[in-house]
């Protein structure tokens, strides 16, 4: 008589069927093609987020320049506040760039080790890149630090925004026509006296020399941060084509 398997208890669950894996070369190529398309989509999504943050920063710069330089009564602190806002957007974009870099690196691995071999075969390291890609899928990790991502985005776009804000701020505190009525007396357009320029740079209870020193230190830090990863980027495997 045929034996009937015992019924499963409440704490017992049927064993899951093994996941079917590709076995033939055709199935492997199909998996690679679909996976490459999926990673391209994820990379494009994060790239769109990066571009949105850059657009926000450009909008902030344009709005603050319009407010500060349109009338002499506008305080130069508006431009200092714009620098802080752009710095915040730079930090947000650097965080987004770290996620984008993860998916971009996976796409570059497939393009460099598989698709490039399809179009132009060369002696290569074999299939070791597939093991690296599999380990990255099991335990995803960021490939660059936050400060390196900030350095790269600062060098690509944000250095020009900070430079425009700096020039506008210098123009604001040194131009007599952009000062309130008591300071905008008849005379030269630019304020030649250093003391007068320092007085215009004052921010509330903070003296002008302290504000000027803080701005100089802030831009010195930006310059050092922008040059931090430039040598590593030039020595990378992506050549000159990277975001």
C-alpha positions in Angstrom: 0.0 0.0 0.0 1.3 3.4 -0.9 2.3 5.5 2.1 0.9 9.0 2.4 3.3 11.6 3.8 2.3 13.0 7.2 0.6 16.3 7.3 2.7 19.3 8.1 2.3 20.9 11.6 1.8 24.5 12.3 5.5 25.2 12.9 6.5 23.2 9.8 6.7 24.7 6.3 7.3 23.1 3.0 10.8 23.4 1.7 11.2 26.1 -0.9 12.0 25.0 -4.4 15.5 25.9 -5.5 15.8 29.1 -7.5 16.4 28.1 -11.2 19.8 29.4 -12.3 20.9 30.0 -15.9 22.8 27.1 -17.2 23.3 27.7 -20.9 25.3 30.5 -22.4 22.2 31.9 -23.9 20.4 32.1 -20.5 23.5 33.8 -19.0 23.5 36.4 -21.7 19.8 37.1 -21.2 20.4 37.6 -17.5 23.3 40.0 -18.1 21.2 42.0 -20.6 18.3 42.4 -18.2 20.5 43.1 -15.3 22.5 45.7 -17.2 19.2 47.4 -18.2 18.0 47.4 -14.5 21.3 49.0 -13.3 21.1 51.6 -16.0 17.7 52.5 -14.7 18.8 52.8 -11.1 21.8 54.8 -12.1 19.7 57.2 -14.2 17.3 57.7 -11.3 20.0 58.8 -9.0 21.6 61.0 -11.7 18.2 62.7 -12.0 18.2 63.4 -8.3 21.7 64.9 -8.5 20.7 67.2 -11.4 17.7 68.3 -9.4 19.9 69.4 -6.5 22.1 71.3 -8.8 19.1 73.1 -10.3 18.0 74.0 -6.8 21.4 75.5 -6.0 21.4 77.5 -9.3 18.0 78.8 -8.4 19.1 79.8 -4.9 22.1 81.7 -6.3 20.1 83.5 -8.9 17.4 84.5 -6.4 19.9 85.7 -3.8 21.9 87.7 -6.3 18.7 89.4 -7.5 17.6 90.3 -3.9 21.1 91.5 -2.8 22.2 93.5 -5.9 18.9 95.0 -6.9 18.7 97.6 -4.2 21.2 99.4 -1.9 19.1 98.7 1.1 19.6 94.9 0.8 22.1 93.6 3.3 25.2 91.8 2.2 24.3 89.1 4.7 21.9 87.8 2.1 24.9 86.6 0.1 26.5 85.0 3.1 23.2 83.2 3.8 23.2 82.1 0.1 26.7 80.6 0.6 25.3 78.5 3.5 22.3 77.3 1.5 24.5 76.3 -1.4 26.8 74.4 1.0 23.8 72.6 2.4 22.7 71.6 -1.1 26.2 70.5 -1.9 26.2 68.2 1.1 22.8 66.7 0.0 24.1 66.2 -3.5 27.3 64.5 -2.2 25.2 62.0 -0.3 23.1 61.3 -3.4 26.3 61.0 -5.5 27.6 58.2 -3.3 24.5 56.1 -4.1 24.8 57.0 -7.8 28.5 55.9 -7.8 27.6 52.5 -6.5 25.3 51.7 -9.5 27.6 53.5 -12.0 30.5 51.3 -10.8 28.4 48.2 -11.4 27.5 49.3 -14.9 31.1 50.2 -15.7 32.2 46.7 -14.6 29.9 45.0 -17.1 30.8 47.4 -19.8 34.5 47.2 -19.3 34.8 43.4 -18.7 31.9 42.0 -20.8 30.5 44.4 -23.5 33.9 45.7 -24.4 35.1 42.1 -24.9 32.2 41.5 -27.2 33.1 44.3 -29.5 36.9 44.2 -29.1 38.2 41.1 -27.5 41.4 41.5 -25.5 43.3 39.3 -23.1 41.7 40.0 -19.8 41.6 38.8 -16.2 38.9 36.3 -16.9 35.6 36.1 -15.0 36.9 37.4 -11.7 34.9 40.6 -12.1 31.7 38.5 -11.9 32.7 37.3 -8.4 33.4 40.9 -7.4 30.0 42.0 -8.7 28.3 39.1 -6.9 29.9 40.1 -3.6 28.9 43.7 -4.1 25.3 42.6 -4.7 25.3 40.5 -1.5 26.8 43.3 0.6 26.5 46.7 -1.0 29.0 49.3 0.2 29.8 52.8 -0.8 32.9 53.1 -3.0 33.9 56.7 -2.1 33.7 58.7 1.2 31.4 61.6 1.7 34.2 64.1 1.6 35.5 62.6 -1.7 32.0 62.9 -3.2 31.7 66.4 -2.0 35.1 67.2 -3.5 34.0 65.8 -6.9 30.7 67.6 -7.0 32.4 70.8 -5.8 34.9 70.6 -8.6 32.3 69.8 -11.3 29.6 72.5 -10.6 29.6 74.1 -7.2 32.9 75.9 -7.4 31.5 78.2 -10.0 28.5 79.0 -7.9 30.6 79.8 -4.8 32.9 82.0 -7.0 29.9 84.0 -8.3 28.7 84.5 -4.7 32.1 85.6 -3.6 32.5 88.1 -6.4 29.0 89.5 -5.7 29.7 89.8 -2.0 33.0 91.7 -2.7 31.1 94.0 -5.1 28.4 94.5 -2.5 30.7 95.7 0.3 33.1 97.7 -1.9 30.6 99.5 -4.2 29.3 102.8 -2.9 26.2 102.6 -5.1 25.2 99.3 -3.4 25.4 100.8 0.1 22.5 102.5 2.0 22.0 106.2 1.6 24.5 107.4 4.3 27.3 105.5 2.8 26.4 106.2 -0.9 27.7 109.8 -0.9 28.8 111.5 -4.1 32.3 110.3 -5.1 33.9 107.2 -6.7 31.9 104.2 -7.4 34.2 101.9 -5.4 35.2 102.3 -1.8 39.0 102.7 -1.7 39.5 103.0 2.0 40.1 99.7 3.7 38.4 100.9 6.9 35.2 101.7 5.0 35.2 98.3 3.3 35.6 96.6 6.7 32.8 98.6 8.1 30.5 97.6 5.3 31.5 93.9 5.9 30.3 94.0 9.5 27.4 91.6 10.3 25.4 92.7 13.3 27.7 92.6 16.4 30.4 90.9 14.4 33.1 93.3 13.2 34.0 93.5 9.5 37.5 92.0 10.0 36.0 88.9 11.7 33.5 88.4 8.9 36.2 88.9 6.2 38.4 86.3 8.0 35.6 83.8 8.2 34.8 84.2 4.5 38.4 83.8 3.6 38.7 80.7 5.8 35.6 79.2 4.3 36.8 79.6 0.8 40.2 78.3 1.7 38.5 75.1 3.0 36.5 74.9 -0.3 39.7 75.2 -2.3 41.4 72.4 -0.3 38.3 70.2 -0.5 38.0 70.6 -4.3 41.6 69.5 -4.8 41.4 66.6 -2.4 40.5 63.8 -4.9 41.7 65.2 -8.2 44.7 62.9 -8.5 42.6 59.9 -7.6 40.1 60.8 -10.3 42.7 61.1 -13.0 44.2 57.7 -12.1 40.8 56.0 -12.1 39.6 53.4 -14.6 36.9 55.6 -16.0 39.3 58.0 -17.8 38.0 61.5 -18.4 34.3 60.4 -18.8 32.9 60.5 -15.3 30.4 62.7 -13.5 
